[in-house]
Amino acid sequence: MLNSSFGLSVRCLRKARPINRLSRKYPSQYLFQSISGQHPKNLQTQQFQPFAPPTPSSLGKAAPPKSFSRTRRWTRRLAYVALFTAAVYALDKQFYASSLTRSARCFSLAVVVAVDYKINFRPHPPLATSIPALHARNAERLFDLLRANGGLYLKIGQAIAMQSAILPPEFQKMFSRMFDDAPQNTWAEVEQVIKEDFGQSPEEVFGVSFNGVSDMGIMERSARASASVAQVHWARLRDGKEVAIKIQKREIAQQVGWDLWAFNLVPFITERLLLETDFVNEADNAERMAKLIAGEPRLRGRVYIPKVYRDLTSRRVMTAEWIEGVRLWDKHSLTAPWEGTWRQGSPGAGGTSLEPPRQEEIADVLRSNSIDEKLKPNRDWWKGEDGRGGLGVSVKDVMTTMIDLFSAQMFLWGWVHCDPHPGNIFIRRLPSGKPELVLIDHGLYVHMKPKFRHQYSLFWKSLLTFDNNSIQGIIQSWGINNADIFASATLMRPYTGGDNSTSAEIKKGLTGKQQAERAYEAQQKMRKSIREILSDEKKWPQELIFIGRNLRIVQGNNQYLGSPVNRIKITGNWASRSLVDSPDLSLSEKVRNLGRHLLFKFVLFSSDVYFYAAKVKQLFGAGGGMEDEMEAQMKHIAKDFGVELNHSVFEG
C-alpha cells in the first residue's frame, strides 16, 4: 500500500513542475510537504501553457483610426498664419510705425514689377496689349505704393519726379501727381513730438495759449502746409514775432532707417536724405546761406533767407520767421497790376514787421476752442478790392535773380540748395517795385570742394565755347565715358559741338522696322549706352546727382514762366566769372582767368542771338521761348533714343 502511494506521488511530481527556484534546488523537501499534505503557496497545480499573443477575435472590434480631412488641415494652418501675421502687424504698428509692413509692401511690389517686365518687355508682349500699356500699369502700381507708404517714399518719389523727363510718358504722368499735399498728423501727435524734443508742452515752449489768456502768444493747431516729412504751423509769439513752426511727423524717426534700407540707395544719397530729417542741420544751412548772400553785393537786397530761432529749434522742430509772399507757380499774382500805393512793398518785404492781428477777432475764434481755428490774418490788401491785383513784378527780374542765386551757389560758394522747386520759393515786392526772392527749406544741400567746383566752372565755360579738349579732359577725370550725352544733359539742350557718335550708334540698324520693334530696340540700346557712360564709378563726383537736379528744376521754372531770360548765358557767365572771383585761387590764376573771361563775354553774344530770335518768334506766335525751342530739340533727339521727354511734370 505504501509503495503504490509512493509511486503515484512520484508520477504527480513529474507532471507538476515547480515554478520557483527552491523547488529545483530542494526537490526532496517539496516532496515531503506534498506527501504530508502541506502545499507551498507558489506551487502551480494546473498544466503549464506557453505564452501566446491574443487572437484578433478575442480583442473585439477595432476602433477606427483618427483622421483629418485636407480642408481641416489647411484651415488650421491658415489660422496659425493669420494669428502670427496679425501679431506681427500689431507689434509693427505699435512699436515700429508700420516700418516692416511698408518694407514688405515695397519688396512684394518690386517682385511683381520685375516679373511683369521680364515676361512682357518685348516688341509684342504676351500679357499686355503694348509696351505703353505695360508701363502704365506698373506706373500706377508704383504710385499707389508711394502714396500708401508716405513719408520718405513720397520724398524719394518727388526727387525722381524732378528727373523723370527721361522716363516713359506713363511714368511722367504718374510722377506729376507726387506734389499734392501729404496728409497731416493729428494735433495729439504734434504735441507728442514737441514734448519729446523739449520736455515741455507747446504752451510752455512757445509761450502760447489756446483759450485766449492775455499776454500770451497764439498758435494754430491745424497745419498751414503738410509735406512728406513735416508740416508747418503758424504762431505769434509773446513778443509779437510771427513764426513758422516746422514739425517733423512723429513716425518719420522710426521709419527712416527701414525706408532707406528698403530703397538700397548709394551711401551718398542716403546721407543727404538722413541730413534732411535733421532740422538742426537745416538751421545751419539757412544761417550759412544768409551770411553768404549778405557778403555778395550782386545778391544782397535781392534774396532773403528767413531768420531761424535757435532757442525754439531741435532735431525735429524748427522755428523760423513767417514769410508772406507769392509762390513761384502763381504766375497771375506775380504779374497782375500792383494795387498798393507808390513806394510801398508787399507785407514783410525786406524783413519789415508784419501787421498784427486784431485781438477781438482772435478772441472770438479762441472762444470756439476749435482744433481747426484760423488765427493768422489775411494780408492780401495789395490785390485790391476785386482781388484781381498782384505784385506787378517782372518775371524776367524774378528769373534773373533765381539763376544768379543758384549759379553763385554752384560756382562761387560751393554750397548748393538742391530742392529749389516752386513751392520753396516766395516772391515779395520791394518798395522800389523790384522783386525779392525768398528761399526756404534748406534741408537738402551738397558741398562742392574747391577743386571740383573749379573743374565744374571750367566745364560749363568750355560747353559754351565748344572747347572739346577741355570737356573731354574734365569728364574723363570724373570717370565719365561719353561727352555728348553728359554735355546735353548738363545744358538741358542738344550739345552740337561733339561728334554725335552715341546718337549714330543708337540709331544704327533701326530703319525699316515696325514702330514697336524700333522703340524696343532703341530703349535697349539707350539703357546700354547710359550704363557705359560711367567708365569708372569711383571717380564720378556724386554731387553731380543733386547739382543736375538743381539745374533741371531751375530750367523748368524758367520754362514755366515763359523763358523770360537766357538761362544758359547767365549760368555760363557766372561759371567764367567765378574763376576770377573765387577766393581760393592765386592772384596769377585770377589775372589769367580775367583775360579769358573778357574773351568769353564776347563769345556769349552768339547765345544772345539765338535767345532773341526765339523771343521774336514767340512774340509773333510762331513758337515758344528759348527753353521751349531747346526742349523741342531735345525731344527730337530723345525720340531717336526711344525716349519721350515731357516737361509738363515741372509745371507747378
VEXLUMPA-42236 format. One record per residue (C-alpha): residue in one letter; x, y, z. Coordinates in steps of 0.02 Angstrom, whole numbers, padded with zeros to 5 digits, always signed. Last residue first. Example, Ala and Ser with C-alpha at 12.3 -4.5 7.8 and 13.67 -1.06 7.14 Angstrom:
residues 2
s+00684-00053+00357;a+00615-00225+00390;
//
This chain:
residues 652
g+00200+06195-03037;e+00240+06150-03217;f+00385+06031-03194;v+00298+05872-03249;s+00238+05964-03404;h+00416+05950-03470;n+00388+05785-03560;l+00529+05694-03646;e+00494+05535-03743;v+00638+05411-03751;g+00674+05282-03887;f+00845+05358-03924;d+00785+05435-04088;k+00644+05511-03987;a+00775+05589-03874;i+00846+05689-04019;h+00677+05763-04065;k+00630+05790-03883;m+00794+05881-03851;q+00761+05994-04000;a+00585+06032-03938;e+00652+06068-03764;m+00780+06187-03838;e+00642+06284-03927;d+00533+06282-03771;e+00677+06348-03664;m+00707+06487-03790;g+00527+06542-03790;g+00383+06464-03884;g+00345+06469-04068;a+00269+06566-04212;g+00154+06669-04102;f+00226+06834-04163;l+00307+06874-03997;q+00369+06695-03976;k+00458+06702-04143;v+00539+06865-04090;k+00588+06789-03922;a+00668+06639-04010;a+00775+06754-04116;y+00817+06849-03958;f+00887+06693-03874;y+00984+06631-04026;v+01069+06799-04050;d+01103+06809-03863;s+01195+06643-03869;s+01304+06711-04009;f+01350+06859-03898;l+01418+06737-03770;v+01582+06733-03869;f+01616+06914-03823;k+01594+06877-03639;f+01714+06730-03658;l+01852+06845-03720;l+01830+06951-03563;h+01831+06792-03456;r+01993+06730-03535;g+02080+06891-03487;l+02011+06878-03310;n+02065+06694-03298;r+02248+06742-03316;v+02231+06878-03184;k+02140+06761-03064;e+02269+06622-03088;s+02411+06745-03052;l+02323+06806-02895;s+02302+06629-02827;l+02132+06547-02819;d+02041+06508-02655;p+01943+06672-02651;s+01850+06633-02814;d+01818+06797-02906;v+01911+06763-03070;l+01863+06581-03098;s+01692+06632-03031;r+01671+06748-03182;s+01676+06602-03305;a+01544+06499-03214;w+01439+06653-03176;n+01438+06698-03362;g+01393+06520-03409;t+01242+06522-03293;i+01181+06689-03361;k+01206+06634-03542;i+01122+06466-03515;r+00969+06542-03432;n+00935+06669-03568;v+00789+06754-03481;p+00598+06768-03497;s+00577+06583-03540;g+00386+06585-03524;l+00366+06573-03335;y+00352+06383-03344;q+00512+06372-03448;n+00612+06469-03320;n+00546+06359-03179;g+00584+06201-03278;q+00764+06258-03309;v+00782+06296-03124;i+00718+06121-03082;r+00835+06038-03206;l+00987+06134-03145;n+00953+06090-02963;r+00929+05906-03003;g+01091+05905-03102;i+01179+05975-02949;f+01098+05838-02844;i+01167+05692-02943;l+01326+05788-02988;e+01375+05784-02804;q+01419+05601-02833;p+01581+05653-02917;w+01624+05501-03028;k+01799+05435-02997;k+01742+05275-02910;e+01611+05245-03044;d+01743+05220-03178;s+01685+05209-03360;l+01519+05289-03321;i+01433+05324-03486;e+01426+05136-03521;r+01270+05111-03416;i+01185+05251-03512;s+01236+05170-03677;k+01160+05003-03627;r+00996+05080-03574;m+00990+05179-03737;k+01022+05022-03838;q+00876+04932-03755;q+00764+05084-03775;a+00807+05094-03960;e+00773+04908-03983;y+00600+04920-03904;a+00551+05080-03994;r+00609+05013-04162;e+00516+04848-04136;a+00355+04937-04090;q+00371+05055-04239;q+00397+04915-04363;k+00569+04902-04441;g+00645+04980-04598;t+00770+05087-04504;l+00832+05037-04332;g+01002+04965-04381;k+01104+05114-04321;k+01001+05240-04222;i+01092+05203-04058;e+01264+05208-04139;a+01229+05373-04228;s+01166+05454-04068;t+01321+05399-03973;s+01441+05459-04108;n+01369+05635-04109;d+01546+05705-04137;g+01533+05846-04011;g+01497+06033-04026;t+01310+06018-04053;y+01260+05987-03872;p+01072+05961-03877;r+00984+06058-03737;m+00966+06037-03550;l+01144+06107-03539;t+01202+05973-03418;a+01109+05830-03501;s+01174+05883-03671;a+01354+05887-03607;f+01333+05716-03524;i+01263+05638-03683;d+01397+05708-03796;a+01547+05681-03681;n+01529+05494-03657;n+01650+05399-03544;i+01630+05482-03375;g+01756+05436-03239;w+01764+05614-03170;s+01942+05638-03235;q+01873+05583-03404;i+01740+05718-03388;i+01871+05854-03366;g+01989+05801-03505;q+01849+05778-03630;i+01774+05948-03593;s+01943+06034-03604;n+01978+05953-03774;n+01801+05990-03833;d+01815+06178-03809;f+01647+06211-03893;t+01646+06389-03820;l+01483+06368-03724;l+01525+06195-03660;s+01700+06251-03611;k+01631+06380-03489;w+01521+06248-03409;f+01668+06128-03390;l+01780+06267-03324;s+01655+06303-03186;y+01637+06117-03148;q+01826+06098-03135;h+01837+06247-03019;r+01700+06174-02907;f+01784+06003-02908;k+01947+06077-02847;p+01861+06190-02719;k+01754+06052-02640;m+01570+06059-02684;h+01451+06044-02536;v+01277+05973-02560;y+01118+06042-02482;l+00948+05967-02438;g+00871+06037-02278;h+00864+06220-02326;d+00675+06234-02346;i+00651+06419-02388;l+00716+06543-02518;v+00638+06716-02525;l+00660+06811-02689;e+00631+06999-02684;p+00553+07075-02838;k+00583+07256-02891;g+00449+07389-02868;s+00566+07500-02768;p+00462+07470-02611;l+00508+07285-02628;r+00380+07161-02693;r+00386+06985-02623;i+00418+06818-02711;f+00419+06652-02620;i+00521+06499-02671;n+00510+06327-02591;g+00347+06277-02676;p+00419+06322-02847;h+00554+06187-02837;p+00725+06239-02774;d+00770+06072-02691;c+00958+06051-02709;h+01022+06208-02623;v+01206+06211-02671;w+01353+06262-02561;g+01509+06279-02670;w+01524+06466-02642;l+01568+06538-02813;f+01520+06414-02949;m+01373+06317-02881;q+01297+06434-02751;a+01331+06587-02860;s+01242+06500-03003;f+01095+06462-02888;l+01074+06644-02839;d+01104+06721-03011;i+00981+06598-03088;m+00846+06649-02962;t+00881+06835-02976;t+00871+06829-03165;m+00712+06726-03153;v+00623+06855-03046;d+00688+07003-03146;k+00622+06924-03306;v+00459+06883-03218;s+00438+07071-03194;v+00341+07124-03041;g+00162+07189-03028;l+00136+07109-02859;g-00043+07064-02900;g-00220+07131-02919;r-00377+07033-02953;g-00448+07030-02778;d-00590+07148-02825;e-00550+07265-02682;g-00366+07269-02720;k-00238+07127-02726;w-00119+07225-02613;w-00244+07204-02471;d-00198+07019-02466;r-00142+07011-02286;n-00262+06884-02214;p-00242+06871-02026;k-00170+06714-01949;l-00291+06640-01822;k-00376+06500-01917;e-00456+06376-01796;d-00457+06193-01846;i-00446+06121-01668;s-00595+06227-01620;n-00599+06307-01448;s-00745+06420-01502;r-00683+06551-01380;l-00518+06555-01474;v-00603+06617-01633;d-00695+06760-01547;a-00539+06810-01451;i-00436+06815-01611;e-00558+06933-01695;e-00557+07048-01542;q-00367+07048-01538;r-00344+07107-01717;p-00194+07026-01799;p-00025+07114-01800;e+00039+07198-01960;l+00201+07116-02011;s+00369+07192-01972;t+00490+07233-02114;g+00615+07100-02170;g+00643+07172-02343;a+00464+07135-02392;g+00358+07081-02242;p+00191+07126-02322;s+00211+07192-02502;g+00311+07349-02529;q+00255+07529-02544;r+00346+07659-02648;w+00182+07702-02736;t+00024+07638-02654;g-00045+07463-02667;e-00147+07389-02810;w+00001+07322-02910;p-00051+07258-03081;a-00051+07067-03110;t+00122+06990-03144;l+00163+06889-02989;s-00016+06853-02937;h-00052+06786-03112;k+00103+06675-03117;d+00061+06585-02956;w+00192+06445-02978;l+00327+06549-02894;r+00231+06560-02733;v+00177+06734-02680;g+00232+06806-02514;e+00208+06818-02327;i+00350+06732-02236;w+00349+06679-02053;e+00521+06686-01972;a+00587+06517-01919;t+00554+06384-01787;m+00621+06210-01819;v+00561+06053-01731;r+00628+05877-01759;r+00814+05897-01719;s+00778+06047-01609;t+00735+06231-01634;l+00649+06355-01518;d+00809+06425-01443;r+00884+06431-01618;y+00756+06550-01693;v+00795+06545-01880;k+00784+06703-01987;p+00709+06684-02160;i+00832+06696-02306;y+00808+06845-02424;v+00873+06873-02600;r+00877+07038-02696;g+00944+07153-02559;r+01118+07075-02566;l+01134+06969-02724;r+01265+07061-02828;p+01344+07134-02671;e+01389+06960-02603;g+01426+06960-02416;a+01244+06962-02360;i+01212+06816-02477;l+01350+06711-02397;k+01288+06754-02222;a+01107+06704-02262;m+01170+06543-02341;r+01263+06494-02183;e+01112+06533-02075;a+00997+06426-02182;n+01119+06281-02191;d+01143+06277-02002;a+00954+06283-01974;e+00933+06136-02093;n+01066+06038-01998;v+00972+06072-01835;f+00816+06013-01927;d+00885+05837-01952;t+00770+05744-02073;e+00862+05818-02223;l+01025+05752-02151;l+00958+05575-02171;l+00915+05611-02352;r+01090+05676-02387;e+01173+05527-02304;t+01066+05404-02403;i+01110+05492-02565;f+01296+05474-02529;p+01277+05294-02469;v+01200+05233-02634;l+01018+05189-02612;n+00955+05019-02551;f+00773+05076-02562;a+00722+04957-02422;w+00869+05008-02312;l+00825+05192-02336;d+00646+05155-02285;w+00694+05050-02134;g+00808+05184-02065;v+00683+05325-02098;q+00532+05238-02023;q+00559+05263-01837;a+00608+05447-01848;i+00475+05478-01981;e+00329+05416-01874;r+00313+05577-01775;k+00296+05693-01923;q+00427+05828-01911;i+00367+05995-01850;k+00403+06159-01941;i+00346+06306-01837;a+00327+06460-01947;v+00343+06617-01844;e+00259+06783-01814;k+00352+06891-01689;g+00240+06985-01566;d+00344+06962-01408;r+00226+06826-01344;l+00249+06727-01502;r+00130+06725-01649;a+00109+06552-01724;w+00081+06469-01893;h+00101+06281-01908;v+00206+06189-02039;q+00206+06003-02076;a+00349+05881-02092;v+00420+05734-02191;s+00308+05712-02344;a+00236+05887-02343;s+00095+05973-02249;a+00054+06158-02257;r-00044+06278-02147;a-00058+06146-02010;s-00208+06148-01892;r-00165+06185-01712;e-00140+06369-01747;m-00036+06459-01616;i-00062+06610-01504;g+00053+06707-01390;m+00017+06755-01211;d-00010+06925-01130;s-00195+06887-01106;v-00256+06707-01099;g-00363+06672-01253;n-00401+06487-01238;f-00262+06407-01340;s-00120+06498-01256;v+00057+06523-01317;g+00227+06540-01235;f+00316+06439-01368;v+00390+06301-01259;e+00265+06311-01116;e+00107+06311-01224;p+00181+06178-01339;s+00205+06063-01187;q+00376+06033-01111;g+00518+05907-01120;f+00587+05996-01273;d+00607+05855-01401;e+00485+05726-01330;k+00357+05859-01282;i+00363+05939-01454;v+00344+05770-01540;q+00197+05722-01427;e+00107+05886-01458;v+00116+05857-01646;e+00046+05681-01624;a-00100+05749-01522;w-00127+05884-01653;t-00156+05750-01784;n-00032+05721-01923;q-00073+05798-02092;p-00095+05703-02255;a+00027+05748-02396;d-00008+05896-02510;d-00002+05850-02695;f+00173+05853-02769;m+00180+05670-02822;r+00043+05689-02953;s+00167+05734-03092;f+00253+05569-03052;m+00111+05470-03131;k+00108+05570-03291;q+00296+05551-03310;f+00283+05364-03277;e+00163+05342-03423;p+00270+05455-03531;p+00419+05335-03515;l+00561+05402-03407;i+00689+05527-03471;a+00589+05676-03408;s+00575+05596-03236;q+00717+05693-03155;m+00610+05807-03046;a+00487+05665-03022;i+00626+05555-02953;a+00652+05677-02809;q+00463+05686-02782;g+00455+05497-02770;i+00601+05500-02648;k+00507+05621-02537;l+00345+05522-02552;y+00434+05362-02500;l+00517+05461-02363;g+00350+05480-02276;g+00204+05403-02370;n+00185+05213-02381;a+00015+05218-02466;r+00060+05363-02582;l+00223+05283-02638;l+00144+05111-02661;d-00006+05176-02759;f+00110+05274-02873;l+00218+05120-02905;r+00068+05014-02952;e+00003+05151-03066;a+00171+05162-03153;n+00169+04973-03171;r+00001+04979-03258;a+00052+05120-03375;h+00223+05049-03422;l+00145+04885-03480;a+00012+04980-03576;p+00149+05082-03659;i+00237+04916-03706;s+00081+04852-03792;t-00078+04749-03767;a-00005+04661-03617;l+00018+04477-03568;p+00114+04410-03719;p+00207+04575-03752;h+00242+04607-03938;p+00402+04711-03953;r+00470+04643-03788;f+00456+04692-03605;n+00317+04569-03560;i+00390+04424-03462;k+00538+04505-03376;y+00441+04668-03360;d+00299+04584-03264;v+00420+04480-03160;a+00516+04635-03107;v+00354+04730-03070;v+00285+04592-02961;v+00449+04565-02868;a+00472+04750-02835;l+00292+04761-02775;s+00325+04624-02647;f+00482+04714-02590;c+00392+04880-02562;r+00243+04804-02470;a+00362+04708-02358;s+00455+04870-02320;r+00292+04961-02279;t+00235+04821-02164;l+00402+04815-02075;s+00402+05003-02049;s+00224+05008-01983;a+00270+05144-01855;y+00395+05024-01772;f+00322+04999-01597;q+00133+04997-01614;k+00114+04966-01799;d+00248+04832-01804;l+00181+04747-01647;a+00005+04743-01719;y+00065+04682-01889;v+00173+04545-01811;a+00026+04485-01705;a-00093+04488-01852;t+00030+04392-01959;f+00053+04259-01824;l-00135+04241-01800;a-00164+04232-01987;v-00025+04103-02010;y-00096+03994-01870;a-00272+04009-01942;l-00207+03967-02115;r-00127+03808-02047;r-00287+03757-01957;t-00390+03786-02112;w-00263+03689-02214;r-00277+03536-02101;r-00466+03548-02091;t-00482+03556-02280;r-00365+03410-02304;s-00476+03300-02194;f-00415+03243-02026;s-00409+03057-01974;k-00419+02961-01811;p-00412+02772-01836;p-00574+02669-01824;a-00591+02568-01660;a-00555+02380-01679;k-00696+02256-01647;g-00663+02133-01506;l-00497+02079-01437;s-00533+01892-01430;s-00563+01882-01618;p-00393+01954-01653;t-00310+01811-01557;p-00213+01856-01402;p-00025+01834-01405;a+00045+01667-01343;f+00133+01624-01180;p+00170+01436-01154;q+00041+01336-01053;f+00090+01242-00896;q-00039+01114-00831;q-00126+01169-00674;t-00058+01147-00494;q+00072+01282-00485;l+00154+01282-00312;n+00185+01457-00251;k+00098+01438-00082;p+00185+01276-00032;h+00072+01126-00001;q+00073+01035+00169;g-00017+00870+00144;s+00121+00762+00218;i+00159+00686+00050;s+00167+00854-00035;q+00274+00929+00101;f+00395+00783+00089;l+00409+00802-00099;y+00442+00986-00080;q+00583+00948+00039;s+00651+00814-00078;p+00653+00935-00227;y+00770+01061-00140;k+00858+01161-00279;r+00726+01144-00415;s+00583+01176-00297;l+00678+01320-00221;r+00695+01405-00392;n+00514+01434-00412;i+00378+01371-00527;p+00388+01187-00480;r+00342+01066-00618;a+00184+00964-00591;k+00190+00815-00709;r+00343+00732-00631;l+00275+00767-00457;c+00116+00675-00499;r+00213+00521-00556;v+00314+00521-00394;s+00158+00533-00291;l+00080+00385-00377;g+00235+00281-00346;f+00234+00323-00161;s+00053+00276-00146;s+00088+00109-00228;n+00236+00076-00115;l+00138+00116+00045;m+00000+00000+00000;
//
